Amino acid sequence: MKIAYLSTFYPFRGGIAQFNANLFKTLQNGNDVIPYTFKRQYPNFLFPGKTQYITENDKALPINSKPLIDTANPLTYLTGANAIAKEEPEILVMKYWMSYFAPSLGMVAHKLKKRGCKVITILDNVIPHEQKFFDKPLTSWFLKQNSGFIAMSKSVQSDLFTLRPDAACILKRHPLYNQFGNKIDKKTACERLGIADDKKTLLFFGLIRDYKGLDLLIDAFGKLDDSYQLVIAGESYGSFEKYQNQINNSPARDRIFTHNRYIDDDEVPAFFSAADVCILPYRSATQSGITSIAYNFDVPLIATNTGGLSESIEGPGVGLIAPEISVDSIASTIQKFYSCDRNIFVGNIKKEKQELTWEKFAAALIEFSKSL
């Protein structure tokens, strides 16, 4: 089967690029897959991080993709669509996570679909966490240009049906990221991070944005005794000052360790190997790629009860869900976690790892395409 795959690829960095690289490599087994990416993913003024590109310490798969689309130049939408159409793919695969990409990806999808190509988009989000007035109309238009969708959580699927009730959609959970290497000894990991190896270690990992609730976790941590320590690791999209002020004023400030920067791939094992549990204190969520990284290192999770987090954590028994999105609920759930048998969570993670493979995700995509 001939497949065109248009999305974020090397040399762009981040979880979406990593997802695409893993799925692309898997789809290549038995298929002719051509990867396409952006000439420009975001204009710099719209990108809140330091760089959109990989660093020398990232373990990114160097996919030799063809840069076609400049999201800020509509002329490239047509030229890009025509370049893909010349290859006569049977399927166009894309990823969608924010309405900024609706015009560019939507135009390509529209042109390819008119030529008989099946367009399948993997949905990270439909309705974004931080909504703007133009999100729903742009996303609604984009959704109409597709033949079918893969949602990775029930909440995303529900949002899709809200905007497009007749959509063809299958539900497949996020496969596991396994490119970061193996777990290392906890004592060694703690030494690398400069933290004690005899404390209960909590990890907040990933991009720091308002909807991810780091402020709730900092206040919740302040309610825990000195047997706990918190590691915060990730680049802040926006000012970190308000969080730093919280930390400075926290009674637990001496037990909070911050790494406010992009975490290179080769550093990831130390953070997850040092942690007893990974905390997702989100105010809103669909699914999270962080859960896939935690699974890779057999690290249980604690999350708030929002979006698809409950179905990916509480459902398979790989962690606990705080019943409320509040400081007290997060603090009490952390304490509850340490009264549980951690080995049960780890055992369930090992079972899940057998199901959440890229091979099964790719096979479901191909089978779904045949039904459209």
Backbone torsions as a table, in degrees:
resi	resn	phi	psi	omega
1	MET	NA	137.2	-179.6
2	LYS	-95.3	123.2	-173.9
3	ILE	-126.1	130.1	169.2
4	ALA	-99.3	132.2	-177.7
5	TYR	-122.3	108.4	-178.1
6	LEU	-110.4	114.8	177.1
7	SER	-175.1	-159.9	-179.5
8	THR	-82.4	118.7	177.0
9	PHE	-128.8	170.4	171.6
10	TYR	-42.9	133.2	14.4
11	PRO	-94.2	14.4	175.0
12	PHE	-71.4	152.0	-176.7
13	ARG	-114.7	173.0	175.3
14	GLY	110.5	172.7	-175.0
15	GLY	-62.0	-36.3	-178.5
16	ILE	-68.9	-41.8	176.6
17	ALA	-63.2	-38.3	178.0
18	GLN	-66.1	-41.4	177.0
19	PHE	-58.3	-50.8	-177.1
20	ASN	-60.3	-41.1	-179.2
21	ALA	-63.3	-44.5	-179.9
22	ASN	-64.8	-43.9	-179.2
23	LEU	-69.5	-40.1	177.9
24	PHE	-57.5	-49.5	-179.2
25	LYS	-58.9	-38.8	-178.5
26	THR	-72.7	-40.8	178.8
27	LEU	-63.8	-24.2	179.9
28	GLN	-63.9	-20.8	178.8
29	ASN	-71.1	97.7	178.0
30	GLY	93.2	1.4	-179.6
31	ASN	-133.4	157.6	173.5
32	ASP	-97.5	104.6	-173.3
33	VAL	-114.7	126.6	179.7
34	ILE	-111.9	118.3	-178.9
35	PRO	-89.2	133.9	176.4
36	TYR	-124.8	146.7	-179.6
37	THR	-139.0	-166.4	-175.9
38	PHE	-94.5	140.0	165.2
39	LYS	-69.4	-39.9	175.1
40	ARG	-141.5	120.3	-177.6
41	GLN	-79.5	-54.0	175.0
42	TYR	-132.0	143.0	164.7
43	PRO	-61.8	146.7	-174.6
44	ASN	-56.5	-34.3	-176.5
45	PHE	-71.6	-15.5	177.3
46	LEU	-95.6	-7.9	-177.5
47	PHE	-101.4	115.3	-173.8
48	PRO	-82.0	-11.2	179.9
49	GLY	-85.1	-176.6	-177.5
50	LYS	-80.9	-37.4	179.1
51	THR	-153.6	149.0	178.0
52	GLN	-91.4	-4.1	-169.9
53	TYR	-110.8	158.1	-178.4
54	ILE	-66.2	159.4	174.0
55	THR	-107.4	172.3	-177.7
56	GLU	-67.0	-16.6	-179.1
57	ASN	-97.1	0.0	176.9
58	ASP	-79.8	143.8	179.2
59	LYS	-98.4	48.6	-176.6
60	ALA	-75.7	141.5	174.0
61	LEU	-73.4	121.0	-176.5
62	PRO	-77.7	76.0	179.2
63	ILE	-70.6	128.8	-179.2
64	ASN	-86.3	72.2	-176.7
65	SER	-88.1	159.4	-179.5
66	LYS	-97.5	116.0	178.8
67	PRO	-74.5	118.3	-175.5
68	LEU	-121.2	-38.3	-167.2
69	ILE	-108.1	123.8	167.0
70	ASP	-99.0	110.2	-173.5
71	THR	-62.0	-19.7	-179.7
72	ALA	-95.9	4.3	-178.7
73	ASN	-129.1	97.6	-176.9
74	PRO	-58.3	-24.2	178.4
75	LEU	-60.8	-32.4	-179.2
76	THR	-74.0	-17.6	177.2
77	TYR	-63.5	-43.0	-178.6
78	LEU	-75.1	-45.3	-180.0
79	THR	-65.1	-37.0	177.5
80	GLY	-65.8	-44.0	178.3
81	ALA	-61.2	-41.8	-179.9
82	ASN	-65.9	-38.7	179.5
83	ALA	-64.3	-40.8	178.4
84	ILE	-68.9	-41.9	-178.1
85	ALA	-61.0	-33.1	179.8
86	LYS	-61.1	-26.9	179.0
87	GLU	-79.3	-10.3	177.7
88	GLU	53.5	55.1	178.2
89	PRO	-72.3	151.1	174.6
90	GLU	-82.5	-29.9	-178.7
91	ILE	-133.1	139.2	167.9
92	LEU	-112.1	121.2	177.6
93	VAL	-105.6	134.3	176.7
94	MET	-139.1	165.6	172.4
95	LYS	-116.6	143.2	180.0
96	TYR	-133.7	127.7	-178.5
97	TRP	-138.4	-11.8	176.0
98	MET	-158.8	154.6	-170.9
99	SER	-69.1	-15.9	176.9
100	TYR	-56.4	-31.0	-177.3
101	PHE	-88.1	-3.6	-177.4
102	ALA	-59.6	-46.2	-179.0
103	PRO	-63.1	-46.3	-176.3
104	SER	-70.8	-54.2	-178.8
105	LEU	-68.1	-35.4	179.4
106	GLY	-64.6	-39.9	178.2
107	MET	-65.2	-42.6	177.5
108	VAL	-62.8	-45.4	179.0
109	ALA	-60.1	-42.8	-179.7
110	HIS	-59.2	-46.7	-177.7
111	LYS	-66.9	-43.5	-177.9
112	LEU	-69.2	-39.9	-179.5
113	LYS	-63.8	-38.5	178.4
114	LYS	-62.0	-25.2	-179.4
115	ARG	-92.5	9.6	175.4
116	GLY	93.1	5.8	178.7
117	CYS	-83.2	136.9	176.1
118	LYS	-80.5	126.9	-177.3
119	VAL	-107.2	117.3	-179.5
120	ILE	-119.7	123.0	178.7
121	THR	-112.5	131.9	174.4
122	ILE	-88.8	120.2	-172.0
123	LEU	-96.1	116.6	169.6
124	ASP	-81.4	-47.1	176.3
125	ASN	-139.7	152.9	169.1
126	VAL	-112.7	-54.2	174.2
127	ILE	-103.3	116.0	-171.2
128	PRO	-69.0	162.1	-179.9
129	HIS	-67.1	-39.2	-179.2
130	GLU	-113.1	91.5	-168.1
131	GLN	-80.0	146.9	173.0
132	LYS	-125.8	162.7	-171.4
133	PHE	-62.3	-26.5	-175.9
134	PHE	-91.2	-3.1	-174.3
135	ASP	-62.7	-50.5	-174.4
136	LYS	-66.9	-45.8	179.2
137	PRO	-63.9	-39.7	178.8
138	LEU	-66.6	-44.7	-179.4
139	THR	-66.1	-39.8	178.4
140	SER	-59.1	-43.2	178.2
141	TRP	-64.3	-43.4	179.7
142	PHE	-60.4	-44.8	-176.4
143	LEU	-60.1	-33.2	-179.0
144	LYS	-67.9	-17.9	-177.0
145	GLN	-86.3	-0.1	-173.9
146	ASN	-104.8	156.1	174.5
147	SER	-89.7	-35.6	-178.3
148	GLY	-164.7	171.3	-173.1
149	PHE	-139.6	152.4	167.7
150	ILE	-116.8	119.1	175.7
151	ALA	-102.8	143.1	-177.0
152	MET	-104.1	7.2	171.8
153	SER	-156.2	157.5	-179.9
154	LYS	-65.3	-31.9	-179.1
155	SER	-66.8	-39.2	176.9
156	VAL	-67.5	-41.1	177.7
157	GLN	-61.1	-40.8	178.5
158	SER	-64.2	-42.5	177.0
159	ASP	-62.2	-39.3	177.3
160	LEU	-60.1	-48.4	-177.9
161	PHE	-67.2	-24.1	175.5
162	THR	-65.6	-41.0	-177.7
163	LEU	-90.6	-28.3	179.2
164	ARG	-142.1	84.8	-174.0
165	PRO	-59.9	-25.9	-176.1
166	ASP	-92.2	10.0	-173.6
167	ALA	-65.5	139.3	169.7
168	ALA	-83.1	123.4	-173.2
169	CYS	-151.2	138.6	169.9
170	ILE	-116.3	156.6	-178.8
171	LEU	-108.0	118.6	176.8
172	LYS	-136.3	125.5	-178.3
173	ARG	-71.5	156.7	-178.0
174	HIS	-59.4	123.3	175.1
175	PRO	-66.7	170.9	-174.8
176	LEU	-86.6	136.1	169.9
177	TYR	-76.7	125.3	-177.6
178	ASN	-129.9	16.8	-176.5
179	GLN	-88.5	-2.2	-173.7
180	PHE	-87.6	-5.1	-179.6
181	GLY	95.8	-168.9	-173.0
182	ASN	-97.3	162.5	175.9
183	LYS	-66.3	147.2	177.2
184	ILE	-116.0	169.9	179.2
185	ASP	-57.6	135.3	-176.0
186	LYS	-59.7	-42.0	-179.0
187	LYS	-61.5	-42.6	177.9
188	THR	-63.0	-42.9	179.8
189	ALA	-61.7	-44.2	-179.9
190	CYS	-65.0	-37.2	176.8
191	GLU	-61.9	-41.6	179.1
192	ARG	-63.0	-34.2	-178.1
193	LEU	-89.1	-8.6	-179.9
194	GLY	71.6	36.1	-179.6
195	ILE	-124.9	164.4	179.2
196	ALA	-69.7	147.0	179.8
197	ASP	-100.4	5.2	-177.8
198	ASP	-113.8	17.1	178.2
199	LYS	-111.6	162.4	175.4
200	LYS	-75.8	114.6	-168.8
201	THR	-106.1	119.4	178.7
202	LEU	-102.8	142.8	-179.5
203	LEU	-125.4	126.6	165.5
204	PHE	-107.5	121.5	-172.2
205	PHE	-131.5	141.8	173.5
206	GLY	115.0	178.8	180.0
207	LEU	-55.8	137.9	-177.9
208	ILE	-100.1	112.2	177.8
209	ARG	-132.5	159.2	-172.6
210	ASP	-56.1	-40.4	-174.7
211	TYR	-69.6	-12.4	-177.9
212	LYS	-83.4	-3.2	167.2
213	GLY	69.4	26.9	178.2
214	LEU	-59.1	-34.6	178.9
215	ASP	-60.9	-37.2	177.6
216	LEU	-65.3	-42.4	-178.9
217	LEU	-65.9	-41.2	179.8
218	ILE	-60.7	-44.2	178.7
219	ASP	-68.3	-38.0	178.5
220	ALA	-64.1	-39.7	-179.6
221	PHE	-63.8	-31.9	178.2
222	GLY	-63.3	-15.2	179.3
223	LYS	-91.4	-5.7	-177.5
224	LEU	-94.9	152.9	-176.7
225	ASP	-77.8	179.1	-171.3
226	ASP	-78.9	10.8	172.4
227	SER	-84.5	-4.8	-178.2
228	TYR	-107.2	152.3	168.4
229	GLN	-139.7	149.9	-176.7
230	LEU	-121.2	129.9	174.8
231	VAL	-111.2	124.5	177.2
232	ILE	-110.5	119.8	-174.8
233	ALA	-134.7	113.5	177.7
234	GLY	160.1	159.3	-179.5
235	GLU	-83.5	134.6	-179.7
236	SER	-85.9	124.2	172.7
237	TYR	-88.5	89.8	-171.1
238	GLY	118.2	-178.5	-176.7
239	SER	-70.4	138.4	175.2
240	PHE	-90.5	-2.4	-171.5
241	GLU	-58.3	-41.7	-177.4
242	LYS	-65.6	-34.6	177.4
243	TYR	-71.3	-39.2	179.4
244	GLN	-64.1	-37.8	176.7
245	ASN	-63.4	-39.9	176.5
246	GLN	-60.6	-46.2	-179.4
247	ILE	-62.0	-43.7	-179.3
248	ASN	-60.9	-31.8	-177.9
249	ASN	-93.9	-0.1	-177.3
250	SER	-80.9	141.3	175.3
251	PRO	-66.9	-14.4	-179.3
252	ALA	-106.1	19.9	-172.2
253	ARG	-58.3	-29.9	-178.2
254	ASP	-75.0	-9.0	-179.9
255	ARG	-113.3	15.7	177.0
256	ILE	-111.8	123.9	-175.9
257	PHE	-118.8	118.3	-173.9
258	THR	-108.2	140.6	173.5
259	HIS	-130.4	76.3	-174.2
260	ASN	-83.0	79.5	-178.8
261	ARG	-167.7	167.7	173.6
262	TYR	-65.6	131.6	-179.2
263	ILE	-94.4	114.5	179.0
264	ASP	-64.3	152.8	-175.7
265	ASP	-56.6	-37.5	-176.2
266	ASP	-74.0	-8.3	176.2
267	GLU	-92.2	-18.2	-172.1
268	VAL	-57.9	-44.2	-178.7
269	PRO	-55.8	-37.3	-178.9
270	ALA	-63.4	-42.7	-177.8
271	PHE	-65.4	-45.7	-177.1
272	PHE	-78.6	-25.8	177.7
273	SER	-75.8	-26.8	177.5
274	ALA	-78.2	-23.7	-170.8
275	ALA	-85.4	142.4	169.2
276	ASP	-83.9	-34.0	-174.6
277	VAL	-154.1	146.3	177.0
278	CYS	-104.5	131.7	-174.1
279	ILE	-106.8	129.5	175.6
280	LEU	-120.4	87.4	-174.0
281	PRO	-88.4	40.5	-167.3
282	TYR	-66.8	143.8	172.2
283	ARG	-81.0	-30.3	174.4
284	SER	-147.5	154.8	-177.9
285	ALA	-164.9	159.0	168.0
286	THR	-111.4	-78.1	165.4
287	GLN	-135.4	175.8	-179.6
288	SER	-137.1	130.8	174.1
289	GLY	-65.9	-18.5	178.7
290	ILE	-63.0	-34.7	178.5
291	THR	-60.6	-35.9	-179.5
292	SER	-68.2	-36.1	176.9
293	ILE	-68.7	-43.2	179.4
294	ALA	-60.0	-43.6	177.4
295	TYR	-56.2	-42.8	-176.9
296	ASN	-57.8	-33.7	-177.9
297	PHE	-102.5	13.8	178.5
298	ASP	57.9	38.1	-179.9
299	VAL	-102.6	120.3	176.7
300	PRO	-63.7	168.2	-175.3
301	LEU	-130.4	150.8	168.0
302	ILE	-124.7	130.1	-179.2
303	ALA	-140.7	162.0	173.1
304	THR	-80.7	162.1	-174.7
305	ASN	-86.6	78.6	-180.0
306	THR	-144.4	148.5	176.4
307	GLY	55.8	-136.8	-177.4
308	GLY	-94.4	11.3	-175.4
309	LEU	-67.6	-38.5	-178.6
310	SER	-62.6	-43.1	-177.3
311	GLU	-68.1	-25.9	-178.8
312	SER	-94.0	-10.0	-177.4
313	ILE	-119.4	-60.7	-178.0
314	GLU	-70.6	-39.0	-179.0
315	GLY	-53.4	-57.7	179.7
316	PRO	-83.2	1.3	175.8
317	GLY	72.1	39.6	-178.7
318	VAL	-105.2	11.8	-179.9
319	GLY	170.5	-162.8	-177.5
320	LEU	-123.6	153.1	176.1
321	ILE	-113.2	125.6	173.2
322	ALA	-70.6	125.1	-173.7
323	PRO	-65.0	-24.4	179.9
324	GLU	-128.3	152.8	175.8
325	ILE	-89.4	78.3	-175.9
326	SER	-150.2	160.7	179.8
327	VAL	-60.3	-48.1	-176.9
328	ASP	-65.0	-39.9	-178.6
329	SER	-66.4	-40.5	178.4
330	ILE	-65.6	-44.3	-179.3
331	ALA	-62.2	-45.7	-177.7
332	SER	-69.0	-31.8	178.5
333	THR	-70.6	-36.1	175.1
334	ILE	-62.3	-44.7	179.3
335	GLN	-63.8	-39.3	178.2
336	LYS	-62.7	-39.0	-179.1
337	PHE	-56.2	-42.8	-176.3
338	TYR	-76.6	-5.7	172.7
339	SER	-94.9	-5.8	179.9
340	CYS	-92.4	165.9	174.3
341	ASP	-83.9	105.9	-177.3
342	ARG	-59.9	-28.7	-178.0
343	ASN	-63.4	-27.9	177.5
344	ILE	-66.5	-44.9	177.7
345	PHE	-61.0	-44.8	-177.8
346	VAL	-65.0	-39.9	177.6
347	GLY	-61.5	-39.9	178.3
348	ASN	-69.4	-34.2	175.5
349	ILE	-61.6	-43.3	-179.6
350	LYS	-61.5	-36.6	176.3
351	LYS	-66.6	-43.2	-179.5
352	GLU	-62.7	-36.2	-177.7
353	LYS	-61.3	-26.0	178.7
354	GLN	-74.3	-22.4	-177.8
355	GLU	-96.2	-35.0	-172.2
356	LEU	-90.4	63.6	-178.0
357	THR	-104.3	155.6	176.6
358	TRP	-66.1	-32.2	-180.0
359	GLU	-63.5	-42.6	-179.9
360	LYS	-70.8	-34.9	177.5
361	PHE	-65.7	-46.5	-179.2
362	ALA	-63.8	-41.1	179.6
363	ALA	-63.4	-38.3	178.2
364	ALA	-66.1	-38.0	178.4
365	LEU	-62.9	-46.2	-179.1
366	ILE	-64.5	-45.5	-179.7
367	GLU	-62.8	-40.1	177.9
368	PHE	-62.4	-41.6	-178.9
369	SER	-59.6	-33.4	-179.4
370	LYS	-69.4	-21.6	-177.9
371	SER	-87.5	-10.4	-174.7
372	LEU	-84.8	NA	NA
